[in-house]
């Protein structure tokens, strides 16, 4: 009979090394590489989020300028 894995166990395997593994082998090149890749992905996500927020604010700004121009024409 096969042993079923708990959903959190399969997710842990997909995410990479556990925190315990990181603490035991902090200078292992694979662990360092994994950590750096996670940090890079996090920074990329932050940049994407900030660019989206900036685009939204520019759109709002342009819309307000358009509304002001319409009021001036009246």
C-alpha positions as CSV (number, residue, x, y, z in Angstrom):
1,X,0.0,0.0,0.0
2,X,1.6,3.4,-1.0
3,X,2.1,6.0,1.6
4,X,0.2,9.2,0.9
5,X,2.0,12.5,1.4
6,X,0.3,15.2,3.3
7,X,-0.4,18.3,1.0
8,X,2.0,20.5,3.0
9,X,4.8,17.9,2.6
10,X,4.5,18.0,-1.2
11,X,4.5,21.8,-1.2
12,X,7.6,21.8,1.0
13,X,9.4,19.6,-1.6
14,X,8.5,22.0,-4.3
15,X,9.8,25.1,-2.4
16,X,13.3,23.8,-1.8
17,X,15.3,23.1,1.3
18,X,13.7,23.4,4.7
19,X,14.7,26.1,7.2
20,X,16.5,23.3,9.2
21,X,18.6,22.5,6.2
22,X,19.4,26.1,5.7
23,X,20.6,26.4,9.3
24,X,22.7,23.2,9.2
25,X,24.4,24.0,5.9
26,X,24.6,27.8,5.4
27,X,27.6,27.7,3.1
28,X,26.5,24.8,0.9
29,X,26.5,26.3,-2.7
30,X,23.1,24.8,-3.5
31,X,21.6,26.4,-0.5
32,X,23.2,29.7,-1.2
33,X,22.1,29.6,-4.8
34,X,18.5,28.7,-3.7
35,X,18.5,31.6,-1.2
36,X,19.7,34.1,-3.7
37,X,17.2,32.9,-6.4
38,X,14.4,33.3,-3.8
39,X,15.6,36.9,-3.0
40,X,15.8,37.8,-6.7
41,X,12.3,36.5,-7.3
42,X,11.1,38.5,-4.3
43,X,12.8,41.7,-5.6
44,X,11.4,41.1,-9.1
45,X,7.9,40.8,-7.7
46,X,8.4,44.0,-5.7
47,X,9.5,45.8,-8.8
48,X,6.6,44.6,-10.8
49,X,4.2,45.6,-8.0
50,X,5.7,49.1,-7.8
51,X,5.6,49.6,-11.6
52,X,2.0,48.6,-11.6
53,X,1.2,51.0,-8.8
54,X,3.1,53.8,-10.6
55,X,1.2,53.2,-13.8
56,X,-2.1,53.3,-11.9
57,X,-1.1,56.6,-10.2
58,X,0.0,58.1,-13.6
59,X,-3.4,57.1,-15.0
60,X,-5.2,58.7,-12.1
61,X,-3.1,61.8,-12.5
62,X,-3.8,62.1,-16.3
63,X,-7.5,61.6,-15.6
64,X,-7.5,64.4,-13.1
65,X,-5.7,66.7,-15.5
66,X,-8.2,65.8,-18.2
67,X,-11.1,66.6,-15.8
68,X,-9.6,69.9,-14.9
69,X,-9.1,70.8,-18.6
70,X,-12.8,70.0,-19.2
71,X,-13.9,72.2,-16.3
72,X,-11.7,75.1,-17.7
73,X,-13.5,74.8,-21.1
74,X,-16.9,75.2,-19.5
